[in-house]
Amino acid sequence: MFAQELRDRRPRPTGRWHLDEMVVTIAGKLLWLWRAVESEGEVLNLLVQSTRDTATAIRLMRKLLRKRGFAPEAIVTDKLRSYGAAMRELGLSSRHERGQRQNNRAENSHQPTRRRERKMQRFKSPGSAQRFLSVHAAVHNTFDVERHLISRKNLKSFRAAAMNQWRSATATHA
């Protein structure tokens, strides 16, 4: 699928990962969307689950470590105890940082999800939410450049590079 192709073309993520969870309503049920974001704001991984416990935190971390192939220098979380237990079990407790305001990078990454959720008039099933959010994260990571930080000339070149990546990933030519 083109989302995996886009993910494969991304540069290696930074060594500081932020983990957080948020509640989403899917088919009238409250479920948890677990998200891992790097320090630059790229979504590394996400997981839709019905629980907010240690087993789910371990599942997210194992999936993340397996996909990325390396352990980060630091893992920043909020004060949810499940993260601490998961880090201890995986042997990453020395890299774990927790704090109330240290995790703003992950908290801010929830805002686009809320906007998409409203536009779609809520997600219909956990599977469709997982698929949509995974694909959207890959596309968003490719096209999202922090335009307020760069010049117009650089923005145009970054967008052109993103379009080239998109065309090669989807095998389309314009």
N, C-alpha and C positions, 0 to 999 in steps of 0.2 A: 504494500500500500504506500501511497506517496508520503504519508505522515512519517513512516519509519525511514524512508529515504531522506526526508528533510532532517530528521533527528541525526541520522548518520553523518550528514554534511556539516553539522554544527561543530564549532571548536570545543575542545575539552573544557568542562565547567571549572569554575574557580574552586579553590579549596575550602570555601566556607559555605555550608548549606544551612538553610533555614527550614524548619519543619513546623507545620501548623495544621489544625483541623477546623472545619466549619460545618454548621448544620445546613443541610439542603432538604427541601421538601420534594419527595418523589412519590407520585401516585398516592398522595395523602399521608405518607409516612415520613417521619423525620429520620434522615440518614446522615452519616458523617462523611464529608469529603476531606480526606487527608491529602496534604499537598507538600511537596518538597521543592524549594526554590533556591537557586544559587544567589550569591551576593550581588550579582549583576542584574537580577530580576528574571532570569529565564526559569521557566517551570521545568524541573527535572523529571518529576513523576507525580502522579496522583492516583488515588485509590478511593472508591466509593464503598463504604462498609456500613453495616448496621450497628456496630459496636465502637466504643471508644475505650479500649482496654489495651493491656500490654501485648496481647497476642497480635492485635492489629498493628500496633506500633512496630513490632518485630517484623511482621509481614511487609510493611512499607519499607523498612530499612533493608531487609534482605533483598527485596526486589530492586531497590535503588542501588545497592552495592553490586548486585549481579549485573545490572544493566550498564553501570558506569565503569566497573572494573577496578575501582580504587576507593579507598576510604579517605574522606576529606580531612583537612587539618583541624577543622572545627565544625561542630554541629550545634546550631543555636535553636532552642525550643522555648516554649512558654513553660509555665511551672506545672504542667500536667505530669503526674507521677508515672504514668505509663511510659513516657519517654525515658525517664531515669532507669526504670526496670529493664526496658528494652536495650538501652545502651550497656548496662551491666551484663546482660546475658550475651550480647554480641561482642563484648570486650572493647567497647568504644567509650567507656565512661570517662577516660582521661581527656577525650576530645569534646565532651559534652559541656556546653555553656547554656545556662538557663537564666532567664530574667524577664521581668515584666515588659520592659520597653526595648529589649534587645532584638525582639523578633518582629519588628515593624515591616521588614522586607516581605515576610510571608503574609502578614496581615494585609498589607496593601495589595498583594496579588489576588486576594479574594474579591476585590471590587469588580474586575471585569467579569468574573463568574456570576456575580449577582446581576449585572446588567444583561448578560446573555440569558440567564434564567428568566428574567422578566420578559425579555423579547420573545422567548420561546413559550411563554405562558406556562412555566414550570416544566421540569423534565417528566417524561411519562413512565420510564422504568429505570432501575439502577444500571442495567446493562447499556441502555441507550445513552444515559448520562455519562457513564465511564467512557464509552466510545467517542461521543461528541467532544467531551472535554479533553481527552487525550489528543485527538486530531487537532482541535482548536489550539491547544497549547503549542504543538509543533509549528503550526502555521503562524501563530502569534509571535513565537520566538524568532521566526525567520523575518517577518516584516516589521516588527516593533523596533524602531530606533528612537532613542530619546531625543526627539527633534528640538526640544528646548535647550539642549546642551551643545548642539553642533550648528555649523553654518548651513545655509541653503545649498551651497555647492556640494558640501559633503553629504547632506541629506539625499540629494539627487543621485550621487554615486552609490550610496548605500542602498537606496531603493532599486537602482538598476541591478546591483549585484544580487539583491534578494529576488528580483524577478528572474534573473538568469538561473538562480538556484531552483526557483519554483518551476520554471520551464523544463529544466533537466530532470527534476524529480517526478514531474507529471508527464514527461515525454511529449510536451506540446511545443510548438514553434510558432512564433508570430512574425 
